[in-house]
């Protein structure tokens, strides 16, 4: 029998090839270690992000141009790594941090997602930086509270996306005899039933497992209210309460009206079903707006108001469930001076006004130039700056849950999608909170 | 070690210069296996480091208490191997892997054997068919996974795409189903792309096996009055046992480690969670190296249970020959 031996020989060859590649890449990795440690080296700045997609890459370039104008002596090195929501980038980043070769500044979702870096002592607190640059007044107070860990701030938020958004097809709602978007979770369930009975369309389009998590956070917020939702992520929170049971029961009910093929669809497919007239509702973050209205090949070229409309997800009007991309200062950044100069641009009004219209998000600062934001972004900016607006952090998008808590909730929801057992879901969420809620 | 030098030393010195003598002396002292060893040493070092070194390190992490990036390694006496069964997603992952393996291995073996059997009966343009059946193996699981993800879409008739749409168009709507999104038997559907991909390879193995059975044997059986069925049952098939065994091993270890196919079709969703995906999730998403290494060790043991008896058997068989 020759085959197994061939197989083993190939394995050997593959091992040698991979080993060689590793050695080569190991050698190649050494040449970025030129600057002195710490200090105020401003000769260059290496900015690590996952902004490579349409819109976001343009926004980053606009900020880069602004940075180069303000810091003529500093070379800007764009170390962006492709891959949606940064999964690949984060794996690369983790290995760079482990090898103590951090970039000068890296992107991360503001909030608890940075906890791992904080606990490992890989990023510095930016309190002094905030004070020097008067940033504490520039950002909403609630936002700063929600991204602080033990009273300290570790990153500079650049933009704000909204998670609790309901997208709907006005035509299908009319056919179902609904006068407008539902205002509460209970109304939502009635509306879903009406769509199912009267139109035969998909009541609520849903994508792969993570979009169920996204839906869950909107349902929790809608049923519990902002304060109770925010309290869930604080130490000693009670996930076993009757209120949570009620919210999870509603979640289970809502799930009955979702698409059968959800698991093989990503968020784009699920959101597209609304503007294509196949589904009545979809709950997705406000990045869907850019996808709907953008021109081909990256957008669908649909019209706001006729092809689709939007509202806060049921029961969450008056609350902005936010998520944010932010930049950090790694400990031992090779060009600390350059990194601080970059953070200054990232936290500035000009920098954020250059970046956000292109990315399709709004500035985290309160003093943005309103004339730059049109369509949905105008609405979003008004909501963000509305007096009395309440802020809630999106757990799924990294504000309230550490990576492990996030993964444990994902598992609980994934198992629920199989067994549809609310009691099991709740006890899994209680366990996840017990194991991870230790801030 | 070295071959005895037959030329007397004096004569040699007169023939060759002093410099040459030095080189010769080196050659005499250098054992014959040395050049071979030197040639192999890069791969020995690489395998030692990157295969066995990493297996050692993985096992070390698996028996450590390093459940996050900051705590020290320590030693927890294999507690992880027990505790893993309390991780909510793990029992399902094992169940999925077993179901996938059973369907994939049996499916690929049966289909591969059947294809080889047809070829063996002598068809026209055999080389062409052989190439067609082998082609899928040249495609990576990641690439074919993207296509199969679309083919096995469980949408109901009004939105159907892929295979379900095909069934509808052919009037076979009743065959439309949930594919891998069926909560109980989904992993059986997940095995379809793998069967498609690997059955050509199994066919090639069997075809070689069939060709290895001398025509004389069959003739002899026929002369003795055996029917064609009996020729296969009692003459050809017994000679194919080694082929079946090695195909079983090759498919089995691919199947237990399956990762790319699942990631391409379903990603990290619980519905098709398998141990290799769990390793990734534990290490990169949950930041738990000890759990990830424990799962990797379980995988290694599972593959070892399959491969080691086979290696022992084949070494013994070779010695007997």
Interface residues (C-beta under 8 A of the other chain):
Chain A: X1 X3 X4 X7 X12 X13 X15 X16 X18 X19 X20 X22 X90 X91 X94 X98 X116 X119 X120 X200 X202 X208 X209 X259 X260 X261 X263 X264 X278 X403 X404 X406 X407 X408 X410 X411 X412 X414 X415 X417 X418 X419 X428
Chain B: X42 X43 X46 X47 X49 X50 X51 X68 X69 X70 X88 X89 X92 X149 X150 X152 X153 X154 X155 X156 X158 X159 X178 X180 X181 X183 X205 X242 X243 X246 X249 X250 X265 X266 X267 X268 X269 X270 X271 X273 X281 X284 X285 X286 X287 X288 X310 X314
